[in-house]
């Protein structure tokens, strides 16, 4: 019998998480920062045309963008530190940074984001997607984040301040909120083209 030894074994996990990236007080501070921003309805990017459009049966939520400045630098620092550490431990992708800002998303009752991936032709090469839970899970129902490695999907943690990270090519969704409001931060870690 001949033993086969493979040099390059796949070490890419489907997802990873870090508990308590932000405290309850920090989560509330981020929510208050977002309240003073300009808001719009969440949109979907066309894969072929690289344009954004609204598709209510696919995505329903309000969003605003948080950019890095003196008020928000601490948010970016914590996220970048966690993302690079989790990448080294669970994905080992060749990444360069976080250059799209933070998308703050507010889901009210019946809001959701149907199954999708976080990549698009002729756009930045998103390698890792991050979702940070800002709302106490006791204050809303529904709004679960699922990541799909199979047909059933895996329910992600809902604890306030936790960060979930996964390859941007993974199918995922946010189930409809059935009571209260769910607030989250989403961003993407980019890099060179996958090879």
DOLO-736865 format. One record per residue: residue in three letters; x, y, z of N, C-alpha, C, O in turn. Coordinates in steps of 0.05 Angstrom, whole numbers. Example, Ala and Ser with C-alpha at 12.3 -4.5 7.8 and 13.67 -1.06 7.14 Angstrom:
DOLO-736865
+------+--------+--------+--------+--------+--------+--------+--------+--------+--------+--------+--------+--------+
: type :     nx :     ny :     nz :    cax :    cay :    caz :     cx :     cy :     cz :     ox :     oy :     oz :
+------+--------+--------+--------+--------+--------+--------+--------+--------+--------+--------+--------+--------+
:  Ala :    264 :   -114 :    156 :    246 :    -90 :    156 :    264 :    -66 :    156 :    285 :    -66 :    169 :
:  Ser :    257 :    -45 :    142 :    273 :    -21 :    143 :    258 :      1 :    157 :    268 :     23 :    161 :
+------+--------+--------+--------+--------+--------+--------+--------+--------+--------+--------+--------+--------+
//
This chain:
DOLO-736865
+------+--------+--------+--------+--------+--------+--------+--------+--------+--------+--------+--------+--------+
: type :     nx :     ny :     nz :    cax :    cay :    caz :     cx :     cy :     cz :     ox :     oy :     oz :
+------+--------+--------+--------+--------+--------+--------+--------+--------+--------+--------+--------+--------+
:  Unk :     17 :    -24 :      0 :      0 :      0 :      0 :     18 :     25 :      0 :     38 :     26 :     15 :
:  Unk :     10 :     44 :    -17 :     25 :     69 :    -19 :     11 :     91 :     -4 :    -13 :     96 :     -8 :
:  Unk :     25 :    104 :     14 :     13 :    127 :     29 :     16 :    152 :     13 :     38 :    158 :      3 :
:  Unk :     -6 :    167 :     10 :     -5 :    192 :     -5 :     -4 :    215 :     15 :    -21 :    216 :     33 :
:  Unk :     15 :    233 :     12 :     17 :    256 :     30 :     12 :    281 :     13 :     26 :    286 :     -7 :
:  Unk :     -8 :    296 :     21 :    -15 :    321 :      7 :     -2 :    344 :     21 :     -4 :    347 :     45 :
:  Unk :     12 :    361 :      5 :     25 :    385 :     17 :      5 :    407 :     24 :      8 :    419 :     45 :
:  Unk :    -14 :    411 :      7 :    -32 :    434 :     11 :    -60 :    424 :     18 :    -77 :    420 :      1 :
:  Unk :    -65 :    421 :     44 :    -91 :    413 :     54 :   -108 :    439 :     58 :    -98 :    459 :     67 :
:  Unk :   -134 :    437 :     52 :   -152 :    460 :     55 :   -156 :    466 :     85 :   -166 :    449 :    100 :
:  Unk :   -148 :    490 :     93 :   -150 :    498 :    121 :   -170 :    520 :    125 :   -171 :    533 :    146 :
:  Unk :   -186 :    526 :    105 :   -205 :    548 :    106 :   -231 :    539 :    120 :   -245 :    521 :    110 :
:  Unk :   -237 :    552 :    142 :   -262 :    546 :    157 :   -285 :    560 :    144 :   -282 :    579 :    128 :
:  Unk :   -310 :    551 :    149 :   -334 :    563 :    139 :   -341 :    589 :    153 :   -353 :    607 :    141 :
:  Unk :   -332 :    592 :    178 :   -337 :    616 :    193 :   -320 :    615 :    219 :   -310 :    593 :    226 :
:  Unk :   -318 :    637 :    232 :   -306 :    638 :    259 :   -319 :    662 :    273 :   -333 :    678 :    261 :
:  Unk :   -315 :    664 :    299 :   -326 :    686 :    314 :   -308 :    694 :    337 :   -291 :    678 :    346 :
:  Unk :   -311 :    718 :    347 :   -298 :    727 :    371 :   -319 :    739 :    389 :   -334 :    757 :    380 :
:  Unk :   -319 :    730 :    414 :   -338 :    741 :    433 :   -329 :    769 :    443 :   -306 :    775 :    444 :
:  Unk :   -349 :    785 :    449 :   -344 :    810 :    463 :   -323 :    828 :    451 :   -306 :    839 :    465 :
:  Unk :   -324 :    832 :    425 :   -306 :    851 :    412 :   -313 :    879 :    422 :   -296 :    896 :    426 :
:  Unk :   -340 :    883 :    427 :   -349 :    909 :    438 :   -366 :    903 :    463 :   -380 :    883 :    464 :
:  Unk :   -363 :    920 :    483 :   -380 :    917 :    508 :   -408 :    927 :    502 :   -413 :    939 :    481 :
:  Unk :   -426 :    922 :    520 :   -453 :    932 :    517 :   -453 :    963 :    514 :   -468 :    974 :    497 :
:  Unk :   -437 :    977 :    530 :   -436 :   1006 :    529 :   -424 :   1015 :    502 :   -434 :   1035 :    491 :
:  Unk :   -404 :   1001 :    492 :   -393 :   1008 :    466 :   -413 :   1004 :    443 :   -415 :   1020 :    425 :
:  Unk :   -429 :    982 :    445 :   -450 :    977 :    425 :   -470 :   1000 :    425 :   -478 :   1009 :    404 :
:  Unk :   -478 :   1009 :    449 :   -497 :   1031 :    451 :   -485 :   1057 :    439 :   -499 :   1072 :    426 :
:  Unk :   -459 :   1061 :    444 :   -446 :   1085 :    433 :   -445 :   1084 :    403 :   -450 :   1104 :    390 :
:  Unk :   -440 :   1060 :    391 :   -440 :   1058 :    362 :   -468 :   1063 :    351 :   -471 :   1076 :    330 :
:  Unk :   -489 :   1053 :    364 :   -517 :   1057 :    355 :   -523 :   1087 :    356 :   -536 :   1098 :    338 :
:  Unk :   -514 :   1101 :    376 :   -518 :   1130 :    378 :   -503 :   1146 :    357 :   -514 :   1165 :    346 :
:  Unk :   -479 :   1137 :    350 :   -464 :   1149 :    328 :   -480 :   1146 :    302 :   -482 :   1165 :    286 :
:  Unk :   -491 :   1122 :    297 :   -506 :   1117 :    272 :   -531 :   1134 :    270 :   -539 :   1141 :    248 :
:  Unk :   -544 :   1139 :    293 :   -569 :   1155 :    293 :   -565 :   1182 :    280 :   -584 :   1194 :    270 :
:  Unk :   -541 :   1193 :    281 :   -535 :   1220 :    270 :   -525 :   1220 :    241 :   -517 :   1240 :    231 :
:  Unk :   -527 :   1197 :    228 :   -517 :   1194 :    200 :   -540 :   1197 :    181 :   -564 :   1196 :    189 :
:  Unk :   -534 :   1199 :    155 :   -554 :   1199 :    134 :   -562 :   1170 :    128 :   -545 :   1152 :    126 :
:  Unk :   -588 :   1165 :    127 :   -598 :   1138 :    124 :   -610 :   1134 :     96 :   -619 :   1153 :     83 :
:  Unk :   -610 :   1108 :     87 :   -622 :   1101 :     61 :   -632 :   1072 :     64 :   -625 :   1058 :     83 :
:  Unk :   -647 :   1064 :     44 :   -656 :   1036 :     43 :   -632 :   1019 :     33 :   -618 :   1027 :     15 :
:  Unk :   -629 :    995 :     44 :   -608 :    977 :     35 :   -614 :    968 :      7 :   -637 :    963 :     -1 :
:  Unk :   -594 :    966 :    -10 :   -597 :    959 :    -38 :   -581 :    934 :    -45 :   -565 :    925 :    -28 :
:  Unk :   -585 :    924 :    -69 :   -571 :    901 :    -79 :   -554 :    910 :   -103 :   -563 :    926 :   -119 :
:  Unk :   -530 :    899 :   -105 :   -514 :    906 :   -128 :   -518 :    885 :   -150 :   -517 :    861 :   -145 :
:  Unk :   -523 :    895 :   -174 :   -526 :    877 :   -197 :   -499 :    864 :   -204 :   -479 :    878 :   -206 :
:  Unk :   -499 :    838 :   -206 :   -474 :    823 :   -211 :   -463 :    831 :   -238 :   -438 :    833 :   -241 :
:  Unk :   -480 :    835 :   -258 :   -470 :    839 :   -285 :   -465 :    869 :   -291 :   -447 :    876 :   -306 :
:  Unk :   -482 :    887 :   -280 :   -480 :    915 :   -288 :   -466 :    933 :   -267 :   -462 :    957 :   -273 :
:  Unk :   -459 :    923 :   -244 :   -446 :    938 :   -223 :   -461 :    963 :   -215 :   -450 :    984 :   -211 :
:  Unk :   -488 :    961 :   -214 :   -504 :    983 :   -205 :   -521 :    973 :   -181 :   -527 :    949 :   -179 :
:  Unk :   -529 :    992 :   -164 :   -545 :    985 :   -141 :   -575 :    989 :   -148 :   -582 :   1009 :   -161 :
:  Unk :   -591 :    972 :   -138 :   -620 :    975 :   -141 :   -634 :    963 :   -117 :   -624 :    947 :   -103 :
:  Unk :   -659 :    973 :   -113 :   -675 :    963 :    -91 :   -692 :    940 :    -99 :   -706 :    941 :   -120 :
:  Unk :   -692 :    919 :    -84 :   -708 :    895 :    -89 :   -719 :    886 :    -62 :   -707 :    871 :    -47 :
:  Unk :   -743 :    896 :    -56 :   -755 :    893 :    -30 :   -759 :    864 :    -21 :   -758 :    858 :      3 :
:  Unk :   -765 :    846 :    -40 :   -769 :    818 :    -32 :   -742 :    803 :    -27 :   -742 :    780 :    -18 :
:  Unk :   -720 :    817 :    -33 :   -693 :    805 :    -28 :   -680 :    817 :     -4 :   -667 :    804 :     12 :
:  Unk :   -683 :    844 :     -1 :   -670 :    858 :     21 :   -688 :    881 :     31 :   -698 :    897 :     15 :
:  Unk :   -692 :    882 :     57 :   -709 :    902 :     69 :   -696 :    911 :     95 :   -696 :    896 :    115 :
:  Unk :   -684 :    935 :     95 :   -671 :    946 :    119 :   -663 :    975 :    113 :   -662 :    983 :     90 :
:  Unk :   -656 :    989 :    134 :   -645 :   1016 :    131 :   -615 :   1014 :    138 :   -607 :   1000 :    156 :
:  Unk :   -599 :   1030 :    123 :   -570 :   1029 :    127 :   -559 :   1058 :    129 :   -571 :   1077 :    118 :
:  Unk :   -536 :   1060 :    141 :   -520 :   1084 :    139 :   -491 :   1075 :    140 :   -485 :   1053 :    147 :
:  Unk :   -473 :   1093 :    132 :   -445 :   1087 :    130 :   -430 :   1101 :    152 :   -434 :   1125 :    157 :
:  Unk :   -412 :   1087 :    165 :   -394 :   1099 :    185 :   -366 :   1098 :    174 :   -355 :   1076 :    169 :
:  Unk :   -354 :   1121 :    171 :   -326 :   1122 :    161 :   -307 :   1127 :    184 :   -316 :   1136 :    206 :
:  Unk :   -282 :   1122 :    180 :   -262 :   1125 :    201 :   -255 :   1155 :    204 :   -246 :   1168 :    185 :
:  Unk :   -258 :   1165 :    229 :   -250 :   1192 :    236 :   -243 :   1192 :    265 :   -241 :   1171 :    278 :
:  Unk :   -239 :   1216 :    277 :   -231 :   1217 :    305 :   -252 :   1205 :    324 :   -245 :   1193 :    344 :
:  Unk :   -277 :   1207 :    317 :   -298 :   1197 :    334 :   -301 :   1166 :    332 :   -309 :   1153 :    351 :
:  Unk :   -293 :   1155 :    309 :   -298 :   1126 :    304 :   -273 :   1109 :    301 :   -275 :   1085 :    297 :
:  Unk :   -250 :   1121 :    304 :   -225 :   1107 :    300 :   -223 :   1082 :    318 :   -213 :   1061 :    310 :
:  Unk :   -233 :   1084 :    342 :   -232 :   1062 :    362 :   -248 :   1038 :    352 :   -241 :   1015 :    357 :
:  Unk :   -270 :   1043 :    337 :   -287 :   1021 :    327 :   -271 :   1006 :    306 :   -269 :    982 :    306 :
:  Unk :   -259 :   1021 :    287 :   -244 :   1009 :    265 :   -220 :    994 :    276 :   -214 :    972 :    267 :
:  Unk :   -206 :   1005 :    296 :   -182 :    992 :    307 :   -189 :    964 :    319 :   -175 :    945 :    314 :
:  Unk :   -211 :    963 :    334 :   -219 :    937 :    346 :   -227 :    917 :    325 :   -219 :    893 :    326 :
:  Unk :   -241 :    926 :    304 :   -251 :    908 :    283 :   -227 :    897 :    267 :   -225 :    873 :    262 :
:  Unk :   -209 :    915 :    259 :   -186 :    907 :    243 :   -168 :    887 :    258 :   -159 :    867 :    247 :
:  Unk :   -163 :    893 :    284 :   -147 :    875 :    300 :   -159 :    847 :    301 :   -146 :    827 :    296 :
:  Unk :   -185 :    846 :    307 :   -199 :    820 :    308 :   -199 :    806 :    282 :   -194 :    782 :    280 :
:  Unk :   -205 :    820 :    260 :   -207 :    808 :    234 :   -180 :    796 :    225 :   -179 :    774 :    215 :
:  Unk :   -158 :    810 :    229 :   -132 :    800 :    221 :   -124 :    776 :    238 :   -112 :    757 :    227 :
:  Unk :   -130 :    776 :    264 :   -124 :    753 :    280 :   -141 :    729 :    272 :   -130 :    707 :    270 :
:  Unk :   -167 :    733 :    268 :   -184 :    710 :    260 :   -176 :    700 :    233 :   -177 :    676 :    228 :
:  Unk :   -168 :    718 :    215 :   -159 :    709 :    188 :   -134 :    690 :    191 :   -133 :    669 :    179 :
:  Unk :   -115 :    699 :    208 :    -91 :    683 :    212 :    -97 :    655 :    224 :    -85 :    635 :    217 :
:  Unk :   -117 :    654 :    242 :   -123 :    630 :    256 :   -142 :    611 :    240 :   -140 :    587 :    243 :
:  Unk :   -160 :    622 :    223 :   -181 :    606 :    211 :   -182 :    606 :    180 :   -194 :    588 :    169 :
:  Unk :   -170 :    625 :    167 :   -173 :    627 :    138 :   -147 :    629 :    123 :   -143 :    616 :    102 :
:  Unk :   -128 :    645 :    133 :   -102 :    648 :    121 :   -103 :    659 :     93 :    -88 :    651 :     75 :
:  Unk :   -122 :    677 :     88 :   -125 :    690 :     62 :   -104 :    712 :     60 :    -95 :    723 :     80 :
:  Unk :    -96 :    718 :     36 :    -78 :    741 :     30 :    -96 :    766 :     30 :   -109 :    771 :     10 :
:  Unk :    -96 :    781 :     52 :   -114 :    804 :     54 :    -97 :    830 :     56 :    -74 :    829 :     64 :
:  Unk :   -110 :    852 :     50 :    -96 :    878 :     51 :   -109 :    897 :     71 :    -94 :    913 :     83 :
:  Unk :   -135 :    896 :     75 :   -147 :    915 :     94 :   -177 :    917 :     92 :   -190 :    901 :     78 :
:  Unk :   -187 :    937 :    105 :   -215 :    943 :    105 :   -219 :    971 :     93 :   -214 :    991 :    107 :
:  Unk :   -228 :    972 :     68 :   -229 :    998 :     55 :   -256 :   1006 :     45 :   -258 :   1023 :     27 :
:  Unk :   -277 :    994 :     55 :   -304 :   1002 :     47 :   -320 :   1016 :     69 :   -344 :   1021 :     65 :
:  Unk :   -308 :   1021 :     92 :   -324 :   1033 :    114 :   -340 :   1012 :    128 :   -339 :    988 :    121 :
:  Unk :   -357 :   1021 :    147 :   -374 :   1003 :    162 :   -403 :   1009 :    154 :   -412 :   1032 :    154 :
:  Unk :   -418 :    988 :    147 :   -446 :    991 :    141 :   -462 :    984 :    166 :   -462 :    962 :    175 :
:  Unk :   -475 :   1005 :    177 :   -493 :   1001 :    200 :   -520 :    994 :    189 :   -531 :   1008 :    172 :
:  Unk :   -532 :    971 :    198 :   -557 :    962 :    187 :   -578 :    960 :    209 :   -572 :    949 :    231 :
:  Unk :   -601 :    972 :    204 :   -623 :    971 :    223 :   -646 :    955 :    211 :   -657 :    962 :    190 :
:  Unk :   -653 :    932 :    224 :   -675 :    915 :    215 :   -698 :    919 :    234 :   -696 :    914 :    258 :
:  Unk :   -721 :    929 :    224 :   -745 :    931 :    240 :   -762 :    907 :    234 :   -754 :    889 :    219 :
:  Unk :   -786 :    906 :    246 :   -804 :    883 :    243 :   -809 :    877 :    213 :   -817 :    895 :    198 :
:  Unk :   -805 :    852 :    205 :   -808 :    841 :    178 :   -784 :    847 :    160 :   -783 :    837 :    137 :
:  Unk :   -765 :    863 :    169 :   -741 :    868 :    152 :   -723 :    843 :    152 :   -723 :    828 :    171 :
:  Unk :   -709 :    839 :    130 :   -692 :    816 :    127 :   -673 :    820 :    104 :   -674 :    841 :     90 :
:  Unk :   -655 :    801 :     99 :   -637 :    801 :     76 :   -635 :    771 :     67 :   -623 :    755 :     81 :
:  Unk :   -648 :    765 :     45 :   -649 :    738 :     35 :   -621 :    727 :     28 :   -602 :    742 :     29 :
:  Unk :   -620 :    702 :     21 :   -594 :    688 :     15 :   -579 :    703 :     -6 :   -590 :    710 :    -27 :
:  Unk :   -553 :    707 :     -1 :   -536 :    722 :    -20 :   -507 :    717 :    -12 :   -500 :    706 :      9 :
:  Unk :   -489 :    725 :    -30 :   -460 :    725 :    -25 :   -451 :    754 :    -26 :   -464 :    771 :    -38 :
:  Unk :   -428 :    760 :    -14 :   -418 :    788 :    -13 :   -396 :    793 :    -34 :   -375 :    803 :    -27 :
:  Unk :   -402 :    786 :    -58 :   -383 :    792 :    -79 :   -398 :    800 :   -104 :   -421 :    794 :   -108 :
:  Unk :   -383 :    814 :   -122 :   -396 :    824 :   -146 :   -374 :    827 :   -167 :   -352 :    836 :   -161 :
:  Unk :   -381 :    820 :   -192 :   -362 :    823 :   -214 :   -354 :    853 :   -217 :   -371 :    871 :   -214 :
:  Unk :   -329 :    857 :   -222 :   -318 :    884 :   -228 :   -320 :    903 :   -203 :   -324 :    927 :   -206 :
:  Unk :   -318 :    891 :   -180 :   -319 :    907 :   -155 :   -294 :    899 :   -138 :   -279 :    882 :   -147 :
:  Unk :   -291 :    912 :   -115 :   -269 :    905 :    -98 :   -270 :    875 :    -91 :   -291 :    864 :    -89 :
:  Unk :   -246 :    863 :    -88 :   -245 :    834 :    -82 :   -249 :    831 :    -52 :   -230 :    833 :    -36 :
:  Unk :   -274 :    825 :    -45 :   -281 :    819 :    -17 :   -273 :    791 :    -11 :   -282 :    772 :    -24 :
:  Unk :   -256 :    788 :      9 :   -248 :    761 :     17 :   -261 :    751 :     42 :   -268 :    728 :     45 :
:  Unk :   -265 :    769 :     61 :   -278 :    762 :     86 :   -301 :    781 :     93 :   -298 :    806 :     89 :
:  Unk :   -323 :    771 :    101 :   -346 :    787 :    110 :   -348 :    786 :    140 :   -343 :    765 :    152 :
:  Unk :   -354 :    809 :    153 :   -357 :    810 :    182 :   -384 :    821 :    189 :   -395 :    839 :    176 :
:  Unk :   -396 :    810 :    209 :   -421 :    819 :    220 :   -419 :    821 :    250 :   -411 :    802 :    263 :
:  Unk :   -425 :    845 :    261 :   -422 :    849 :    290 :   -450 :    855 :    301 :   -463 :    874 :    292 :
:  Unk :   -458 :    840 :    321 :   -484 :    842 :    334 :   -483 :    866 :    354 :   -467 :    865 :    372 :
:  Unk :   -500 :    886 :    350 :   -500 :    909 :    367 :   -523 :    910 :    387 :   -521 :    923 :    408 :
:  Unk :   -545 :    896 :    381 :   -569 :    897 :    397 :   -570 :    873 :    416 :   -563 :    850 :    409 :
:  Unk :   -578 :    878 :    441 :   -583 :    857 :    460 :   -604 :    837 :    448 :   -625 :    846 :    441 :
:  Unk :   -598 :    812 :    446 :   -617 :    793 :    434 :   -643 :    790 :    449 :   -662 :    779 :    438 :
:  Unk :   -644 :    800 :    474 :   -669 :    800 :    489 :   -689 :    821 :    479 :   -712 :    822 :    487 :
:  Unk :   -679 :    840 :    463 :   -695 :    863 :    454 :   -708 :    859 :    427 :   -721 :    877 :    417 :
:  Unk :   -704 :    836 :    414 :   -717 :    830 :    389 :   -719 :    800 :    385 :   -707 :    784 :    399 :
:  Unk :   -736 :    793 :    366 :   -739 :    765 :    359 :   -735 :    762 :    328 :   -740 :    781 :    313 :
:  Unk :   -727 :    738 :    320 :   -721 :    734 :    291 :   -694 :    747 :    285 :   -677 :    750 :    303 :
:  Unk :   -689 :    754 :    260 :   -665 :    768 :    252 :   -640 :    750 :    255 :   -618 :    761 :    258 :
:  Unk :   -643 :    724 :    254 :   -620 :    706 :    257 :   -602 :    707 :    232 :   -612 :    708 :    210 :
:  Unk :   -576 :    707 :    236 :   -557 :    704 :    214 :   -551 :    675 :    210 :   -542 :    661 :    229 :
:  Unk :   -555 :    665 :    186 :   -548 :    638 :    178 :   -527 :    638 :    157 :   -527 :    655 :    139 :
:  Unk :   -507 :    620 :    159 :   -487 :    616 :    139 :   -491 :    588 :    128 :   -495 :    569 :    143 :
:  Unk :   -489 :    585 :    102 :   -496 :    560 :     89 :   -471 :    546 :     78 :   -460 :    554 :     58 :
:  Unk :   -464 :    524 :     91 :   -444 :    506 :     81 :   -458 :    481 :     70 :   -447 :    464 :     56 :
:  Unk :   -484 :    480 :     76 :   -501 :    459 :     66 :   -530 :    470 :     64 :   -534 :    493 :     70 :
:  Unk :   -549 :    453 :     56 :   -576 :    462 :     52 :   -589 :    473 :     78 :   -604 :    493 :     76 :
:  Unk :   -583 :    461 :    101 :   -595 :    470 :    126 :   -584 :    496 :    136 :   -600 :    512 :    147 :
:  Unk :   -559 :    501 :    133 :   -547 :    526 :    143 :   -540 :    524 :    173 :   -550 :    506 :    187 :
:  Unk :   -523 :    542 :    182 :   -515 :    543 :    210 :   -523 :    569 :    222 :   -516 :    590 :    212 :
:  Unk :   -537 :    568 :    245 :   -545 :    592 :    259 :   -521 :    604 :    274 :   -507 :    590 :    288 :
:  Unk :   -516 :    630 :    269 :   -494 :    643 :    282 :   -502 :    654 :    310 :   -526 :    658 :    315 :
:  Unk :   -482 :    660 :    326 :   -486 :    672 :    353 :   -501 :    698 :    351 :   -497 :    713 :    331 :
:  Unk :   -517 :    704 :    371 :   -532 :    729 :    371 :   -524 :    747 :    395 :   -538 :    766 :    401 :
:  Unk :   -502 :    741 :    408 :   -495 :    756 :    432 :   -485 :    784 :    425 :   -470 :    788 :    406 :
:  Unk :   -494 :    804 :    440 :   -486 :    831 :    436 :   -456 :    835 :    438 :   -444 :    825 :    457 :
:  Unk :   -445 :    848 :    418 :   -416 :    853 :    418 :   -399 :    832 :    404 :   -375 :    836 :    401 :
:  Unk :   -411 :    810 :    396 :   -397 :    788 :    383 :   -392 :    794 :    353 :   -409 :    807 :    340 :
:  Unk :   -370 :    785 :    343 :   -363 :    788 :    315 :   -363 :    761 :    301 :   -350 :    742 :    311 :
:  Unk :   -377 :    759 :    279 :   -377 :    735 :    262 :   -361 :    742 :    237 :   -365 :    763 :    225 :
:  Unk :   -344 :    724 :    228 :   -328 :    728 :    204 :   -330 :    703 :    186 :   -329 :    681 :    197 :
:  Unk :   -332 :    707 :    160 :   -334 :    684 :    142 :   -325 :    692 :    114 :   -326 :    716 :    107 :
:  Unk :   -317 :    673 :     97 :   -309 :    680 :     70 :   -332 :    693 :     55 :   -355 :    684 :     57 :
:  Unk :   -326 :    714 :     41 :   -347 :    729 :     27 :   -362 :    714 :      6 :   -384 :    722 :     -3 :
:  Unk :   -351 :    691 :     -3 :   -365 :    675 :    -23 :   -385 :    655 :    -10 :   -398 :    640 :    -24 :
:  Unk :   -387 :    656 :     16 :   -406 :    638 :     30 :   -434 :    649 :     28 :   -439 :    673 :     32 :
:  Unk :   -453 :    632 :     21 :   -481 :    640 :     21 :   -491 :    645 :     49 :   -485 :    629 :     67 :
:  Unk :   -505 :    667 :     53 :   -515 :    673 :     80 :   -540 :    690 :     78 :   -547 :    701 :     57 :
:  Unk :   -554 :    693 :    101 :   -578 :    709 :    101 :   -584 :    718 :    130 :   -574 :    707 :    149 :
:  Unk :   -601 :    739 :    131 :   -612 :    748 :    157 :   -642 :    743 :    155 :   -656 :    755 :    138 :
:  Unk :   -652 :    726 :    172 :   -680 :    719 :    173 :   -697 :    743 :    181 :   -686 :    762 :    194 :
:  Unk :   -723 :    744 :    174 :   -739 :    767 :    181 :   -741 :    772 :    212 :   -743 :    753 :    227 :
:  Unk :   -739 :    797 :    219 :   -744 :    805 :    247 :   -774 :    803 :    252 :   -789 :    813 :    236 :
:  Unk :   -781 :    790 :    274 :   -810 :    787 :    280 :   -820 :    805 :    302 :   -844 :    809 :    306 :
:  Unk :   -800 :    816 :    318 :   -807 :    834 :    340 :   -783 :    851 :    346 :   -761 :    841 :    347 :
:  Unk :   -787 :    877 :    352 :   -766 :    895 :    360 :   -748 :    903 :    336 :   -757 :    903 :    313 :
:  Unk :   -724 :    910 :    342 :   -704 :    919 :    322 :   -678 :    906 :    326 :   -669 :    901 :    349 :
:  Unk :   -664 :    900 :    304 :   -637 :    888 :    305 :   -618 :    908 :    292 :   -623 :    916 :    269 :
:  Unk :   -597 :    915 :    306 :   -576 :    933 :    294 :   -550 :    917 :    292 :   -543 :    902 :    310 :
:  Unk :   -537 :    921 :    270 :   -511 :    907 :    266 :   -492 :    924 :    250 :   -500 :    943 :    236 :
:  Unk :   -467 :    918 :    252 :   -446 :    930 :    235 :   -437 :    908 :    216 :   -432 :    885 :    224 :
:  Unk :   -433 :    916 :    191 :   -423 :    897 :    170 :   -400 :    911 :    156 :   -401 :    935 :    151 :
:  Unk :   -380 :    895 :    150 :   -358 :    905 :    134 :   -344 :    882 :    120 :   -350 :    859 :    125 :
:  Unk :   -324 :    889 :    103 :   -311 :    868 :     87 :   -281 :    873 :     87 :   -272 :    896 :     87 :
:  Unk :   -266 :    851 :     89 :   -237 :    852 :     87 :   -230 :    845 :     58 :   -238 :    824 :     48 :
:  Unk :   -214 :    862 :     46 :   -208 :    859 :     17 :   -179 :    850 :     13 :   -163 :    849 :     32 :
:  Unk :   -173 :    843 :    -11 :   -146 :    834 :    -18 :   -143 :    830 :    -48 :   -161 :    839 :    -63 :
:  Unk :   -121 :    818 :    -56 :   -116 :    813 :    -84 :   -136 :    791 :    -94 :   -148 :    777 :    -78 :
:  Unk :   -138 :    790 :   -120 :   -155 :    769 :   -132 :   -148 :    741 :   -122 :   -125 :    735 :   -119 :
:  Unk :   -169 :    725 :   -117 :   -164 :    697 :   -109 :   -149 :    684 :   -132 :   -155 :    688 :   -155 :
:  Unk :   -129 :    667 :   -125 :   -113 :    653 :   -144 :   -111 :    624 :   -136 :    -99 :    608 :   -150 :
+------+--------+--------+--------+--------+--------+--------+--------+--------+--------+--------+--------+--------+
//
